[in-house]
Amino acid sequence: MGKHSSIKIWKLYKIEGNKVIRLRQLCPKCGEAFLSKHKNRLYCGKCHYTEFISNKS
Ligand SMILES: [Zn+2]
């Protein structure tokens, strides 16, 4: 389902000043897909791993 787009590693990080901001997080369970961010959770479309994120900014 869906198209596979090539993901470039360097695009996963954004440098701001001298700190690196991680834009996408690799799934800790299967380690093969990136977690997609939803309202209050991160979701792996591959193994369906879900990680809830707290809403403290
Ligand atoms: Zn996964």
N, CA, C, O and the ligand as a Tripos MOL2 file, in Angstrom:
@<TRIPOS>MOLECULE
protein
  229   227    58     0     0
PROTEIN
NO_CHARGES

@<TRIPOS>ATOM
      1 N           0.8380   -1.2030    0.0000 N.3       1 MET1
      2 CA          0.0000    0.0000    0.0000 C.3       1 MET1
      3 C           0.8680    1.2470    0.0000 C.2       1 MET1
      4 O           1.8340    1.3480    0.7560 O.2       1 MET1
      5 N           0.5230    2.1650   -0.8320 N.am      2 GLY2
      6 CA          1.2770    3.4120   -0.8600 C.3       2 GLY2
      7 C           2.5600    3.2620   -1.6400 C.2       2 GLY2
      8 O           3.0380    2.1560   -1.8920 O.2       2 GLY2
      9 N           3.0960    4.3840   -2.0100 N.am      3 LYS3
     10 CA          4.3360    4.3500   -2.7710 C.3       3 LYS3
     11 C           5.5250    4.3980   -1.8220 C.2       3 LYS3
     12 O           5.4660    4.9530   -0.7250 O.2       3 LYS3
     13 N           6.5720    3.8110   -2.2820 N.am      4 HIS4
     14 CA          7.8010    3.8960   -1.5170 C.3       4 HIS4
     15 C           8.6250    5.0570   -2.0390 C.2       4 HIS4
     16 O           9.0250    5.0950   -3.2030 O.2       4 HIS4
     17 N           8.8580    5.9730   -1.1700 N.am      5 SER5
     18 CA          9.7310    7.0610   -1.5620 C.3       5 SER5
     19 C          11.0620    6.8760   -0.8510 C.2       5 SER5
     20 O          11.1190    6.4930    0.3180 O.2       5 SER5
     21 N          12.0900    7.1480   -1.5580 N.am      6 SER6
     22 CA         13.4020    6.9800   -0.9530 C.3       6 SER6
     23 C          13.6200    8.0310    0.1250 C.2       6 SER6
     24 O          13.3890    9.2240   -0.0710 O.2       6 SER6
     25 N          14.0610    7.5520    1.2370 N.am      7 ILE7
     26 CA         14.2770    8.4520    2.3610 C.3       7 ILE7
     27 C          15.7690    8.7000    2.5160 C.2       7 ILE7
     28 O          16.5680    7.7690    2.6160 O.2       7 ILE7
     29 N          16.1080    9.9340    2.5330 N.am      8 LYS8
     30 CA         17.5140   10.2600    2.7030 C.3       8 LYS8
     31 C          17.7740   10.5600    4.1800 C.2       8 LYS8
     32 O          17.0790   11.3540    4.8140 O.2       8 LYS8
     33 N          18.7870    9.9020    4.6860 N.am      9 ILE9
     34 CA         19.0850   10.0170    6.1050 C.3       9 ILE9
     35 C          19.2860   11.4590    6.5530 C.2       9 ILE9
     36 O          18.8090   11.8750    7.6090 O.2       9 ILE9
     37 N          19.9920   12.1960    5.7370 N.am     10 TRP10
     38 CA         20.2970   13.5670    6.1590 C.3      10 TRP10
     39 C          19.0530   14.4300    6.2820 C.2      10 TRP10
     40 O          19.0690   15.4580    6.9580 O.2      10 TRP10
     41 N          18.0110   14.0260    5.6520 N.am     11 LYS11
     42 CA         16.7880   14.8170    5.7400 C.3      11 LYS11
     43 C          16.0520   14.5790    7.0550 C.2      11 LYS11
     44 O          15.0930   15.2770    7.3860 O.2      11 LYS11
     45 N          16.5150   13.5960    7.7810 N.am     12 LEU12
     46 CA         15.8340   13.2630    9.0240 C.3      12 LEU12
     47 C          16.2780   14.1600   10.1580 C.2      12 LEU12
     48 O          15.6920   14.1710   11.2410 O.2      12 LEU12
     49 N          17.3270   14.9100    9.8830 N.am     13 TYR13
     50 CA         17.8340   15.7780   10.9260 C.3      13 TYR13
     51 C          17.8860   17.2110   10.4390 C.2      13 TYR13
     52 O          18.1560   17.4850    9.2700 O.2      13 TYR13
     53 N          17.6320   18.0820   11.3300 N.am     14 LYS14
     54 CA         17.6910   19.4820   10.9930 C.3      14 LYS14
     55 C          18.6590   20.1420   11.9610 C.2      14 LYS14
     56 O          18.5670   19.9620   13.1750 O.2      14 LYS14
     57 N          19.5630   20.8880   11.4200 N.am     15 ILE15
     58 CA         20.5220   21.5700   12.2870 C.3      15 ILE15
     59 C          20.0300   22.9840   12.5530 C.2      15 ILE15
     60 O          19.7490   23.7470   11.6290 O.2      15 ILE15
     61 N          19.9330   23.3080   13.8100 N.am     16 GLU16
     62 CA         19.5300   24.6550   14.1550 C.3      16 GLU16
     63 C          20.5180   25.2020   15.1560 C.2      16 GLU16
     64 O          20.5930   24.7410   16.2950 O.2      16 GLU16
     65 N          21.2720   26.1840   14.7230 N.am     17 GLY17
     66 CA         22.3290   26.6760   15.5910 C.3      17 GLY17
     67 C          23.3440   25.5690   15.7760 C.2      17 GLY17
     68 O          23.9360   25.0920   14.8070 O.2      17 GLY17
     69 N          23.5470   25.1620   17.0070 N.am     18 ASN18
     70 CA         24.4990   24.0760   17.2300 C.3      18 ASN18
     71 C          23.8050   22.8440   17.7850 C.2      18 ASN18
     72 O          24.4500   21.9640   18.3550 O.2      18 ASN18
     73 N          22.5070   22.7830   17.6200 N.am     19 LYS19
     74 CA         21.8360   21.5670   18.0720 C.3      19 LYS19
     75 C          21.1170   20.8760   16.9230 C.2      19 LYS19
     76 O          20.6300   21.5020   15.9820 O.2      19 LYS19
     77 N          21.0770   19.5940   17.0450 N.am     20 VAL20
     78 CA         20.4690   18.7940   15.9960 C.3      20 VAL20
     79 C          19.0520   18.4180   16.4070 C.2      20 VAL20
     80 O          18.8190   17.8660   17.4830 O.2      20 VAL20
     81 N          18.1400   18.7230   15.5440 N.am     21 ILE21
     82 CA         16.7540   18.3920   15.8360 C.3      21 ILE21
     83 C          16.3540   17.1870   15.0000 C.2      21 ILE21
     84 O          16.4630   17.1890   13.7740 O.2      21 ILE21
     85 N          15.9060   16.2010   15.6680 N.am     22 ARG22
     86 CA         15.5290   14.9870   14.9610 C.3      22 ARG22
     87 C          14.1110   15.1330   14.4300 C.2      22 ARG22
     88 O          13.1740   15.3750   15.1910 O.2      22 ARG22
     89 N          13.9640   14.9860   13.1360 N.am     23 LEU23
     90 CA         12.6580   15.1760   12.5370 C.3      23 LEU23
     91 C          11.8460   13.8930   12.5410 C.2      23 LEU23
     92 O          10.6340   13.8980   12.7510 O.2      23 LEU23
     93 N          12.5420   12.8070   12.3040 N.am     24 ARG24
     94 CA         11.8250   11.5450   12.2620 C.3      24 ARG24
     95 C          12.5560   10.5160   13.0950 C.2      24 ARG24
     96 O          13.7840   10.5300   13.1910 O.2      24 ARG24
     97 N          11.8060    9.6440   13.6830 N.am     25 GLN25
     98 CA         12.3730    8.6870   14.5990 C.3      25 GLN25
     99 C          12.2190    7.2790   14.0540 C.2      25 GLN25
    100 O          11.1370    6.8650   13.6370 O.2      25 GLN25
    101 N          13.3100    6.5670   14.0680 N.am     26 LEU26
    102 CA         13.2700    5.1940   13.6000 C.3      26 LEU26
    103 C          12.5540    4.3230   14.6260 C.2      26 LEU26
    104 O          12.7150    4.4920   15.8350 O.2      26 LEU26
    105 N          11.7780    3.4080   14.1240 N.am     27 CYS27
    106 CA         11.0140    2.5350   15.0030 C.3      27 CYS27
    107 C          11.9470    1.6960   15.8700 C.2      27 CYS27
    108 O          12.8230    1.0050   15.3500 O.2      27 CYS27
    109 N          11.7670    1.7520   17.1810 N.am     28 PRO28
    110 CA         12.6360    1.0050   18.0880 C.3      28 PRO28
    111 C          12.3180   -0.4840   18.1130 C.2      28 PRO28
    112 O          13.0940   -1.2860   18.6330 O.2      28 PRO28
    113 N          11.1960   -0.8370   17.5610 N.am     29 LYS29
    114 CA         10.7870   -2.2350   17.6030 C.3      29 LYS29
    115 C          11.3270   -3.0110   16.4110 C.2      29 LYS29
    116 O          12.0500   -3.9940   16.5700 O.2      29 LYS29
    117 N          10.9660   -2.5600   15.2210 N.am     30 CYS30
    118 CA         11.4080   -3.2890   14.0280 C.3      30 CYS30
    119 C          12.6640   -2.6530   13.4400 C.2      30 CYS30
    120 O          13.4300   -3.3130   12.7370 O.2      30 CYS30
    121 N          12.8690   -1.3810   13.7280 N.am     31 GLY31
    122 CA         14.0610   -0.6980   13.2530 C.3      31 GLY31
    123 C          14.1410   -0.5520   11.7490 C.2      31 GLY31
    124 O          15.2080   -0.2630   11.2070 O.2      31 GLY31
    125 N          13.0390   -0.7450   11.0800 N.am     32 GLU32
    126 CA         13.0560   -0.7010    9.6180 C.3      32 GLU32
    127 C          12.2090    0.4130    9.0350 C.2      32 GLU32
    128 O          12.3040    0.7330    7.8500 O.2      32 GLU32
    129 N          11.3900    0.9910    9.8720 N.am     33 ALA33
    130 CA         10.5190    2.0420    9.3690 C.3      33 ALA33
    131 C          10.5710    3.2250   10.3050 C.2      33 ALA33
    132 O          10.9530    3.1100   11.4690 O.2      33 ALA33
    133 N          10.1840    4.3440    9.7790 N.am     34 PHE34
    134 CA         10.1650    5.5320   10.6060 C.3      34 PHE34
    135 C           8.7890    5.7280   11.2060 C.2      34 PHE34
    136 O           7.7680    5.4220   10.5900 O.2      34 PHE34
    137 N           8.7880    6.2330   12.3920 N.am     35 LEU35
    138 CA          7.5250    6.4830   13.0610 C.3      35 LEU35
    139 C           6.8800    7.7190   12.4650 C.2      35 LEU35
    140 O           7.5330    8.7420   12.2570 O.2      35 LEU35
    141 N           5.6140    7.6100   12.1990 N.am     36 SER36
    142 CA          4.9040    8.7840   11.7250 C.3      36 SER36
    143 C           4.2260    9.4440   12.9200 C.2      36 SER36
    144 O           3.6960    8.7850   13.8140 O.2      36 SER36
    145 N           4.2670   10.7290   12.8960 N.am     37 LYS37
    146 CA          3.7750   11.4600   14.0500 C.3      37 LYS37
    147 C           2.2950   11.7610   13.9110 C.2      37 LYS37
    148 O           1.8390   12.2870   12.8960 O.2      37 LYS37
    149 N           1.5800   11.4270   14.9250 N.am     38 HIS38
    150 CA          0.1690   11.7640   14.9750 C.3      38 HIS38
    151 C          -0.0410   12.7180   16.1380 C.2      38 HIS38
    152 O           0.9160   13.1360   16.7900 O.2      38 HIS38
    153 N          -1.2430   13.0430   16.3810 N.am     39 LYS39
    154 CA         -1.5670   14.0410   17.3860 C.3      39 LYS39
    155 C          -0.8390   13.8080   18.7100 C.2      39 LYS39
    156 O          -0.1410   14.6850   19.2190 O.2      39 LYS39
    157 N          -1.0180   12.6230   19.2440 N.am     40 ASN40
    158 CA         -0.4290   12.3680   20.5590 C.3      40 ASN40
    159 C           0.3570   11.0700   20.5970 C.2      40 ASN40
    160 O           0.5920   10.4980   21.6610 O.2      40 ASN40
    161 N           0.7580   10.6160   19.4180 N.am     41 ARG41
    162 CA          1.4970    9.3590   19.4050 C.3      41 ARG41
    163 C           2.3520    9.2400   18.1600 C.2      41 ARG41
    164 O           2.1520    9.9280   17.1590 O.2      41 ARG41
    165 N           3.3080    8.3410   18.2670 N.am     42 LEU42
    166 CA          4.1290    8.0020   17.1240 C.3      42 LEU42
    167 C           3.7330    6.5990   16.7040 C.2      42 LEU42
    168 O           3.4940    5.7240   17.5360 O.2      42 LEU42
    169 N           3.6690    6.4060   15.4120 N.am     43 TYR43
    170 CA          3.1480    5.1330   14.9320 C.3      43 TYR43
    171 C           4.0310    4.5580   13.8350 C.2      43 TYR43
    172 O           4.4520    5.2580   12.9150 O.2      43 TYR43
    173 N           4.2980    3.2590   13.9610 N.am     44 CYS44
    174 CA          5.0720    2.5880   12.9320 C.3      44 CYS44
    175 C           4.1040    1.8570   12.0090 C.2      44 CYS44
    176 O           3.3510    0.9890   12.4490 O.2      44 CYS44
    177 N           4.1280    2.2070   10.7450 N.am     45 GLY45
    178 CA          3.2140    1.6010    9.7920 C.3      45 GLY45
    179 C           3.6110    0.1890    9.4220 C.2      45 GLY45
    180 O           2.8480   -0.5300    8.7770 O.2      45 GLY45
    181 N           4.7840   -0.2040    9.8210 N.am     46 LYS46
    182 CA          5.2870   -1.5180    9.4470 C.3      46 LYS46
    183 C           4.9160   -2.5900   10.4750 C.2      46 LYS46
    184 O           4.3510   -3.6270   10.1280 O.2      46 LYS46
    185 N           5.2380   -2.3300   11.7230 N.am     47 CYS47
    186 CA          4.9600   -3.3400   12.7520 C.3      47 CYS47
    187 C           3.8640   -2.8780   13.7090 C.2      47 CYS47
    188 O           3.5150   -3.5820   14.6570 O.2      47 CYS47
    189 N           3.3300   -1.6930   13.4500 N.am     48 HIS48
    190 CA          2.2180   -1.1440   14.2250 C.3      48 HIS48
    191 C           2.6030   -0.7840   15.6560 C.2      48 HIS48
    192 O           1.7570   -0.7010   16.5470 O.2      48 HIS48
    193 N           3.8700   -0.5780   15.8440 N.am     49 TYR49
    194 CA          4.3320   -0.0970   17.1410 C.3      49 TYR49
    195 C           3.7760    1.3030   17.3790 C.2      49 TYR49
    196 O           3.7940    2.1510   16.4870 O.2      49 TYR49
    197 N           3.2930    1.5270   18.5680 N.am     50 THR50
    198 CA          2.7460    2.8410   18.8980 C.3      50 THR50
    199 C           3.4020    3.3710   20.1550 C.2      50 THR50
    200 O           3.5290    2.6680   21.1570 O.2      50 THR50
    201 N           3.8020    4.5810   20.0840 N.am     51 GLU51
    202 CA          4.4180    5.2020   21.2480 C.3      51 GLU51
    203 C           3.6810    6.4920   21.5500 C.2      51 GLU51
    204 O           3.5750    7.3780   20.7020 O.2      51 GLU51
    205 N           3.1880    6.5810   22.7370 N.am     52 PHE52
    206 CA          2.4350    7.7770   23.0930 C.3      52 PHE52
    207 C           3.3970    8.8660   23.5610 C.2      52 PHE52
    208 O           4.3650    8.6130   24.2770 O.2      52 PHE52
    209 N           3.1010   10.0450   23.1410 N.am     53 ILE53
    210 CA          3.9570   11.1450   23.5400 C.3      53 ILE53
    211 C           3.1760   12.1120   24.4180 C.2      53 ILE53
    212 O           2.0160   12.4300   24.1560 O.2      53 ILE53
    213 N           3.8290   12.5570   25.4400 N.am     54 SER54
    214 CA          3.1760   13.4680   26.3660 C.3      54 SER54
    215 C           3.1590   14.8700   25.7730 C.2      54 SER54
    216 O           4.0240   15.2360   24.9770 O.2      54 SER54
    217 N           2.1990   15.6170   26.1590 N.am     55 ASN55
    218 CA          1.9850   16.9100   25.5400 C.3      55 ASN55
    219 C           2.6330   18.0840   26.2470 C.2      55 ASN55
    220 O           2.1120   19.1990   26.2420 O.2      55 ASN55
    221 N           3.7620   17.8180   26.8470 N.am     56 LYS56
    222 CA          4.4620   18.9470   27.4400 C.3      56 LYS56
    223 C           5.4850   19.4500   26.4430 C.2      56 LYS56
    224 O           6.3510   18.7000   25.9930 O.2      56 LYS56
    225 N           5.3820   20.6810   26.1120 N.am     57 SER57
    226 CA          6.3090   21.2030   25.1280 C.3      57 SER57
    227 C           7.5130   21.7120   25.8570 C.2      57 SER57
    228 O           8.4500   22.2090   25.2310 O.2      57 SER57
    229 ZN          8.2200   -0.8500   13.4800 Zn       58 ZN58
@<TRIPOS>BOND
     1     1     2 1
     2     2     3 1
     3     3     4 2
     4     3     5 am
     5     5     6 1
     6     6     7 1
     7     7     8 2
     8     7     9 am
     9     9    10 1
    10    10    11 1
    11    11    12 2
    12    11    13 am
    13    13    14 1
    14    14    15 1
    15    15    16 2
    16    15    17 am
    17    17    18 1
    18    18    19 1
    19    19    20 2
    20    19    21 am
    21    21    22 1
    22    22    23 1
    23    23    24 2
    24    23    25 am
    25    25    26 1
    26    26    27 1
    27    27    28 2
    28    27    29 am
    29    29    30 1
    30    30    31 1
    31    31    32 2
    32    31    33 am
    33    33    34 1
    34    34    35 1
    35    35    36 2
    36    35    37 am
    37    37    38 1
    38    38    39 1
    39    39    40 2
    40    39    41 am
    41    41    42 1
    42    42    43 1
    43    43    44 2
    44    43    45 am
    45    45    46 1
    46    46    47 1
    47    47    48 2
    48    47    49 am
    49    49    50 1
    50    50    51 1
    51    51    52 2
    52    51    53 am
    53    53    54 1
    54    54    55 1
    55    55    56 2
    56    55    57 am
    57    57    58 1
    58    58    59 1
    59    59    60 2
    60    59    61 am
    61    61    62 1
    62    62    63 1
    63    63    64 2
    64    63    65 am
    65    65    66 1
    66    66    67 1
    67    67    68 2
    68    67    69 am
    69    69    70 1
    70    70    71 1
    71    71    72 2
    72    71    73 am
    73    73    74 1
    74    74    75 1
    75    75    76 2
    76    75    77 am
    77    77    78 1
    78    78    79 1
    79    79    80 2
    80    79    81 am
    81    81    82 1
    82    82    83 1
    83    83    84 2
    84    83    85 am
    85    85    86 1
    86    86    87 1
    87    87    88 2
    88    87    89 am
    89    89    90 1
    90    90    91 1
    91    91    92 2
    92    91    93 am
    93    93    94 1
    94    94    95 1
    95    95    96 2
    96    95    97 am
    97    97    98 1
    98    98    99 1
    99    99   100 2
   100    99   101 am
   101   101   102 1
   102   102   103 1
   103   103   104 2
   104   103   105 am
   105   105   106 1
   106   106   107 1
   107   107   108 2
   108   107   109 am
   109   109   110 1
   110   110   111 1
   111   111   112 2
   112   111   113 am
   113   113   114 1
   114   114   115 1
   115   115   116 2
   116   115   117 am
   117   117   118 1
   118   118   119 1
   119   119   120 2
   120   119   121 am
   121   121   122 1
   122   122   123 1
   123   123   124 2
   124   123   125 am
   125   125   126 1
   126   126   127 1
   127   127   128 2
   128   127   129 am
   129   129   130 1
   130   130   131 1
   131   131   132 2
   132   131   133 am
   133   133   134 1
   134   134   135 1
   135   135   136 2
   136   135   137 am
   137   137   138 1
   138   138   139 1
   139   139   140 2
   140   139   141 am
   141   141   142 1
   142   142   143 1
   143   143   144 2
   144   143   145 am
   145   145   146 1
   146   146   147 1
   147   147   148 2
   148   147   149 am
   149   149   150 1
   150   150   151 1
   151   151   152 2
   152   151   153 am
   153   153   154 1
   154   154   155 1
   155   155   156 2
   156   155   157 am
   157   157   158 1
   158   158   159 1
   159   159   160 2
   160   159   161 am
   161   161   162 1
   162   162   163 1
   163   163   164 2
   164   163   165 am
   165   165   166 1
   166   166   167 1
   167   167   168 2
   168   167   169 am
   169   169   170 1
   170   170   171 1
   171   171   172 2
   172   171   173 am
   173   173   174 1
   174   174   175 1
   175   175   176 2
   176   175   177 am
   177   177   178 1
   178   178   179 1
   179   179   180 2
   180   179   181 am
   181   181   182 1
   182   182   183 1
   183   183   184 2
   184   183   185 am
   185   185   186 1
   186   186   187 1
   187   187   188 2
   188   187   189 am
   189   189   190 1
   190   190   191 1
   191   191   192 2
   192   191   193 am
   193   193   194 1
   194   194   195 1
   195   195   196 2
   196   195   197 am
   197   197   198 1
   198   198   199 1
   199   199   200 2
   200   199   201 am
   201   201   202 1
   202   202   203 1
   203   203   204 2
   204   203   205 am
   205   205   206 1
   206   206   207 1
   207   207   208 2
   208   207   209 am
   209   209   210 1
   210   210   211 1
   211   211   212 2
   212   211   213 am
   213   213   214 1
   214   214   215 1
   215   215   216 2
   216   215   217 am
   217   217   218 1
   218   218   219 1
   219   219   220 2
   220   219   221 am
   221   221   222 1
   222   222   223 1
   223   223   224 2
   224   223   225 am
   225   225   226 1
   226   226   227 1
   227   227   228 2
@<TRIPOS>SUBSTRUCTURE
     1 MET1         2 RESIDUE 1 A MET
     2 GLY2         6 RESIDUE 1 A GLY
     3 LYS3        10 RESIDUE 1 A LYS
     4 HIS4        14 RESIDUE 1 A HIS
     5 SER5        18 RESIDUE 1 A SER
     6 SER6        22 RESIDUE 1 A SER
     7 ILE7        26 RESIDUE 1 A ILE
     8 LYS8        30 RESIDUE 1 A LYS
     9 ILE9        34 RESIDUE 1 A ILE
    10 TRP10       38 RESIDUE 1 A TRP
    11 LYS11       42 RESIDUE 1 A LYS
    12 LEU12       46 RESIDUE 1 A LEU
    13 TYR13       50 RESIDUE 1 A TYR
    14 LYS14       54 RESIDUE 1 A LYS
    15 ILE15       58 RESIDUE 1 A ILE
    16 GLU16       62 RESIDUE 1 A GLU
    17 GLY17       66 RESIDUE 1 A GLY
    18 ASN18       70 RESIDUE 1 A ASN
    19 LYS19       74 RESIDUE 1 A LYS
    20 VAL20       78 RESIDUE 1 A VAL
    21 ILE21       82 RESIDUE 1 A ILE
    22 ARG22       86 RESIDUE 1 A ARG
    23 LEU23       90 RESIDUE 1 A LEU
    24 ARG24       94 RESIDUE 1 A ARG
    25 GLN25       98 RESIDUE 1 A GLN
    26 LEU26      102 RESIDUE 1 A LEU
    27 CYS27      106 RESIDUE 1 A CYS
    28 PRO28      110 RESIDUE 1 A PRO
    29 LYS29      114 RESIDUE 1 A LYS
    30 CYS30      118 RESIDUE 1 A CYS
    31 GLY31      122 RESIDUE 1 A GLY
    32 GLU32      126 RESIDUE 1 A GLU
    33 ALA33      130 RESIDUE 1 A ALA
    34 PHE34      134 RESIDUE 1 A PHE
    35 LEU35      138 RESIDUE 1 A LEU
    36 SER36      142 RESIDUE 1 A SER
    37 LYS37      146 RESIDUE 1 A LYS
    38 HIS38      150 RESIDUE 1 A HIS
    39 LYS39      154 RESIDUE 1 A LYS
    40 ASN40      158 RESIDUE 1 A ASN
    41 ARG41      162 RESIDUE 1 A ARG
    42 LEU42      166 RESIDUE 1 A LEU
    43 TYR43      170 RESIDUE 1 A TYR
    44 CYS44      174 RESIDUE 1 A CYS
    45 GLY45      178 RESIDUE 1 A GLY
    46 LYS46      182 RESIDUE 1 A LYS
    47 CYS47      186 RESIDUE 1 A CYS
    48 HIS48      190 RESIDUE 1 A HIS
    49 TYR49      194 RESIDUE 1 A TYR
    50 THR50      198 RESIDUE 1 A THR
    51 GLU51      202 RESIDUE 1 A GLU
    52 PHE52      206 RESIDUE 1 A PHE
    53 ILE53      210 RESIDUE 1 A ILE
    54 SER54      214 RESIDUE 1 A SER
    55 ASN55      218 RESIDUE 1 A ASN
    56 LYS56      222 RESIDUE 1 A LYS
    57 SER57      226 RESIDUE 1 A SER
    58 ZN58       229 GROUP 0 **** ****
